Amino acid sequence: MKKSLLIFLAFSLTQTMQSQRMSSSKKAVVASVEAHKENLIAMSDSIWALAETAFEEDDSAEILASYAEKNGFNVQRGVAGMPTAFVATYGSGRPVISVLGEFDALPGISQKAQPTKSPLNEGAAGHGCGHNLFGAGSLGAAIAVKEMIESGKIKGTVKFFGTPSEEKYFGKIWMVREGLWDHVDVNVSWHPGPNTEADVQSTLALVDFKVEFYGQAAHASGDPWNGRSASDALELYTTGINYYREHVKPTVRIHYHIQDGGQVVNVVPDYSKLWVRVRDSKREGMMPVYERVMAMAEGAAIMANVEHKISLISGIYEVLVNRKGGEIMQKNLEMLGPISYTDEEVSFGKKIQEQTGKPQVGLDSKIKPLEATKEHPGGGSTDVGDVSWNVPNINLSVTVAPKDTPWHSWAVVACGGMSIGHKGMVYAAKAMGMTMLDLFENPSMVEAVKDEYRERKGETVYEAIVPEGPPPIGNN
């Protein structure tokens, strides 16, 4: 018997055994996702092609909101002062279980759904973090649960939160500030990734702020002594930041992006601007670094004899981990088993690894044991952190790209527009739907998750890191 046939038979037997372990209710959740699968893929692909960036996701948000409405949800659009933010609700009473959906793209990484770098639209945006999959997959889970409520098999309320601008301004902060999770019992979320796991790792806290320097213009050669260079202040400031890097803890990250360093070479610039970002694994570690880096801007202004202005953009908390929730999710992942891939999909993945200089090992969707939670994880940041400090949060990562793929890159865009990404999205919808079902069916699970949340949060009082006033719509 050929090896490939043996592998197929073993996989089929495993799938059958896993299916037999599922309750009839979980089978119904899986069947619902399968029934909506083609529509979920179509929505994801439409959002992938639109590739709309922060606070400009008008069509992408409407695709999701309209499909939720078509499936019986009550949709409230334009929440928390953001035209592309919405809440879709079905049911009544408790428990109230919510799920997050993101849909914004990243600038400048447009890519065709092929394993060699080739922009779909030169210079345009692309879904290099898989948010086209994120929103559609989460909505699939919410609809599966809605259908269970509708059939009378469970009672309570399901909410789908359409959350814009995760990549830039962090729209969830304003939604949290609006109190949209105040009456939610547990929130569920996922994120596309290079592996599949119940995610029990935190993220990095982050704060963004803008620094502007104001000087005096003059002829750069004729009378530079009459000028006060805002560009000099900018360079002194970034030099100070770079020297400071030696004296911060290993958990700290500092980034900056020069947005205006002067317009022409023969004018002493009277204006400069940069975007600065400070991160740490804990908000309490980030804040002193933030304050120090802000103080350094004043020093640079003094040295260059110019004025300066600092403006807070926004900041986010690290994710508050919930291991009880992770354990519930882990059991459902083990019940579903790993994603399987065709030879063509494996070849696609290996080609991407070849193109990005990584070992050609293919795709990894193995279900590993639940990891220990690290005290100081590396990685990125997400405004899911702010949600997690206001309601217990269960998080999931699902494979949508080859192992070691550079994230926020063309390679992720490529996978998100074809079957590798589609499979991950559908899998995530099933895993989240099954986990949400567990919470609806087992009040004790909800309480256990909430108890851990209260214990981990302790006496911390959440304070949103945003300036007064509305979200910065139109500032892209």
N, C-alpha and C positions, 0 to 999 in steps of 0.2 A: 504493500500500500504506500502511495506516495506521501512524502512528509507533509506537503501542503494540505492533503486531505485529512491526515491525522490531526493537524493543527485546527482545521475547520471543525472536525467532529468534536474535538476537546472543547473548543470555544462554544459550540452549540450546546453541548452538555452542560457547561458552566452557566450559560445564559438560562437554560431551562431550570437548573437548580436554583439560581437566583430568583427567577420569576416565581417559582413555587414558594419561596420564603415570603413573598410579598402578600400583604393583606389584600382583600378585594378592593378596599378604598385606595390603596397605593397603586394597584393596577389601573384603577379608574383615572388617577392623576396622570400616570404614564400614557394611558390611552388618549386623554384629552390633549396632552402635548403633541402626541403623534397626529391627532386629528387636525390640529392647528399648524402643524410643522411647515407646510408649504407656504402658508401666509406669514408665519414668523420669518422664514427665510426671505420671502419677497420684501417684507418690511425692512429687514436688516440690510438687504442688498440696495434698497432705495436710499436708505440713510447713508450707506457706504458711498454710493455714487454722489449724493448731495454734498457730503463732507463739509457740513456747516460748523463754524467755529463759535467760540464763547459768546453767548447771548444773541447769536444770530441764527439759532437753530429753528427758525420758524417752521419750515416744512417738515423737518425731522420730528419735532415735538408734535406737530399736528398729525403725522402718520400714526404715531403711537396713541395719541389721545382719541383720535377718531376710531381706531380699532377697538380700544377699550369701550368707548361709547356704543359701538356696534354690538359689542358682546354684553351689554346690559349694565355697565358701570355708570355711575353718576360722576361726571367729569367737571371739575372746577379748574378753569384755565386762568393763567396770569396771576398765580398766587405769589405772595411775598414781594410784590412789586416787580416781578420778572415775567414778561410776556410769554416766555418759552417754558416756564415752570407750571406744572399742573399736578393735581391729585385726582386719582380715579378711585372711587369707593363703591363697594357692594356689601350688602348685609346690614345687620344691626346687632347691637349688644356686644358682649365680650366673649372670648378674647378678641382684641384688635391686633391683627398681625399685618405688618407692612413689608413691602419689598421695594428696593430702589432700582431706578432705571436711569442710566446716563446715555447721552447721544451726541456729545460734542466732539469735533475733530481737532487735529493739530495742524497748524499752518506749515506749508512748504514741503510736505512729504507725500504728495500725490503719487499714486502708483497703480499700475494695472494689476489684475489678478494673475500674475505670472511670476516665476521664481527668479527672474533677472530684473535688475533695476531699470524701470522704464515708466516715467510719469504718465498717468492717465490724462492730466491737464498740467502742463508745465507751470511750476510755481504755485500751484493750488494746494489746498489742504488735503489731508488724508487721515484715515482712522488708524493711526499708529499705536493706539492703546485699546483698540477693539470695542469702542463704545457703541458702534452700530450693532454689535452682538449683545452688548450689555443690556441696552434698553429693551430690545425685542425679546431676549431670553427671559428677562424678569417679568415682562408682561405675560409671556406664556405661562409662567408659574402662577401668576395672579389669576389668570383666567381659569386654569385647572382647579384652583381652590374655589373660585367663584362658582363654578359648576357643581362642586360638592355641596356648597351652601345652598344653592338653588334647588338641588335634588333633595334637600332635607337630611343629608347624611351627617352634616356637621352644622354647628351654630356659631355665629359670631360675625365679625367684620373683617374684610380684607381690603387693604389699601395699596395702590401702586403709586409711588411718587416719581413723577417725571422731573429729573433734577438737571438743570443746565449748567454749563460753564464750569465743569470740574477741572478742566485743564488750565484755567487762567485765574478767574476771580473766586472760584469755589462757591457756587450758587447755594449749596446746602446750608451755608452759614446763615443766610438771610431767611431761609425756610425754617431753620431751627429757631432763629430769633422771633419769627412769627408765631411760634408755638405749635407748629404743625404735627409734631410728634408727642405733644403733651398727654394725649389720651391713648397712645399706642402701647401695647404690652410688650411686644418683641418685634424687632426689625430684622429682616433677612436681606443679605446682599451677596453679590458675587463679583468677581473680576476676571476677565480673560487673562490667561497666563501661559507659561510653557509647561505647566504641570497641573495635575488634578489633586486637590487636597482640601480637607476642612481646614480653613486658614485660622490658626490660633496664634499668629504673630502680629505684633503691633506695627505701627508705621512711624514716621518722623513728624514731630510737630514742626510748624513752619510759619514764618511771618514775611510778608512782602511789603516793601515800602519804596516810595519814589524819592530821590534826592535831586533837587534842582539848584544850580548855581547861577547867580546873576552878577555880571561884571560890567565893563565898559568897552565898547567896540572902538577900534582905532586901526589905522593902516599898519599892516604887519611889518612893513619895511620903513615907510616914511616917518612914522612917529609912534612906534610901539610903546614908548614910555608914557604915552597918554592913554594906553589901554590897560584894562584889568581883566585878565583872561579867565573866563569861566571854564575853559578847557584845561588850563593849568590846575585849577581846583579839582576838576574831575580826575586828572591823572594823579595828583597827590593823594586824593581819596582812595583810588583803587590800589595805589602802592601801599598805603597804610593797611588796607584790608588784606593784601597779600602777605605783608609782614606779620600781621596778626594771626594768620593761619597757623603759624608755628606754635602759638601759645594758647590754642583752644583744645578742648578734649577731643579724643578720636571720634566721638559720636557726633560732633558738630560738622555741619556743612555750610559754606557761604558761597553764594553765586551772585553774579551781577551781569546785567546786560546794558551796554551803552546805547542809549536811544537817540542821543543828540550830542555830538562832540564838536559842533561848529559846522558851518556850511561850505566855506571856501578857504583856500590856503592863505590868501593875502589879506585877511581880516582877522584881527584879534577877536576871538569869539566872546560875545557878551552873554551867551546862554549855553548851558549844557545840562544834560539830564541822564540819569541812569536808574534802572530798576534793580533793587537789591533784595536778595532773599537769604534768610538765615534759617537753618534747621537744626534740630537736635532730637534725640530719641525721646526726650521728655520736654513738655512745655516749660517746666520749672528750670531746666537747664538752658533752654533756648532764650528765655527772657533776658538774663544778664548779658548774653552775647549781643542780642538785639540792641540793648541800651548802649553797650560799648560802641558798636558799629555806628549807631546814630551819633554818638558824641564825637566820633572821628570825623564826621562830615563838618562839624563846626571847626575843628582844627584845620582841615584842608581849606575851608573858607578864609580863616584868619591868615594862613600862610600865603594865599593868593590874593588877599585883600579884596574879596568879593563877598556878596551876601549869599545866603543859602536858605532853602526851604525843604522840610521833610514832610511827606504826606503818607499816612498809613493807607495801604491798599486793602489788605485783608490778611488774616492769619488763621491757621487751623490747628486743632489738637491732634495728638497721636491717637490711634485707635485704642479704645479700652477693650481688651480681649475678654471673651466669654468662653471659657473652656467647656462648661456644661452644654452650651449651644453647639460647640464644636464636636462634642461627643455624639450629639443627636445627628448632626450632619454626617459624621464619619460612618455611622451605621448605615445610613442611606446610600452613601458612596459604595460601601462594601456590598450592599444589596444590588446596586446597579451594575457594579463591576466596571472594568476599564473600557474606554472607547476603543473600537477596532478601526483599523485603517486599511484602505486598499493599497495595492502595490503602487498605483499612480500617486496616491497621496504621500506615501513614504518617499517616493522619488522626488516629489515636489519639495518636501521638507528637506531632504538631503541636498538638493540643488541650492536652496536658500542658505543652508549651512556652508556649502562650498563658496557661495558668493560673498558671504560675510566673514569668511575666514575661521569658521568653527569646525570642530570634529563632526564628520558626517555620520551621526548616530540616529538620525530620524526623530520620531515623535515619542514623547513619554506621557502616557496617560495611566500608568500603573497607580493603583490605590495603595498608598503607603500607610503604615501605622500613624496614628495621631502624634504629631511632634510635641516635644516639650516647648513651652513658651520661653523665648529668649528675653532676657532683661533689656538688652540694648540691640534691637535688630537693625540691620542696614536697610537699604532700599529707599523707596520714595515716600510720598505723602499723599493723603487723600482727605477730602472733606467728609468722608464717611466717619472720620474720627470725631467730628463735632456731633454727628448723629449719635455715635456710640456713648457719648458722655451725657446723653439725654434720654436714651432708651437702650435696653439691652440689645446688642447686635450680634448676629450670627453671620460669619463670613465664609465664603467659598472661593476657591480658585479652580478654574477649569482650563485644560489644554486647548489652545486655539492656534498654536504656532510651534515650530520645532524647538527642541531643547537648545538653550543658550542663544536664542534669537535676540539681537539687539532690540530692546523695546523702544517705543516712540520712533520707529524707523519705518522705511518703506517695506521691510520684510514682513512686519506685522500687518500692514495695510494689505499686502498681497494675499496673505492667508485669510484675512477677514472678509475677503470678497469671493471666497470659493469654499469648497466642501469641508476643508479642515476646520475653518472657522464655524461653518454651519453646524457641524457635528458637535463642537464644543458648546455652542449656544443651546442646542436642543437638549444636550445632556444637562447643562446647568438648570434649564427650566424644570426638568424632571427632578433633579436632586433638591432644588429649592422647594418645589411644590410638595414633594414627599415630606420634607422637614417641616414646612408650614402645616401640613396635615397632622403630623405628630403633635404639634403644639395645640391645634384645635381639638384634637381627640384626648389629650392628656393634660388636664389642668395642673397636675403636679409637676410636669415638665416646665410649664410656663413659670410656676413659682420658683422652681430650682434655678432657672436662668435668671429670674429677677433677683433672687437672693444673692447670687454671685455678683451680679451687677452692682447691687447696693454695697456689698462688702468691698469690692474693688474700688468703687468710686469714693467710698469713705465720706470725709467731710468736705471734699472738694466742691466748690461752688463754681459752676460753669459760667464763664463770661465770654461772650462772642468777641472775637478780635476783628472788629470792623469799625470803620468810622461812622459817625452819626449820619443819618440820611439814607436815601435809597441806594440800591445796588448800582454800580457804575455802568449802566446800560449805554451803549453807543460810544464807549471809550476804547474800542479795539484799535 
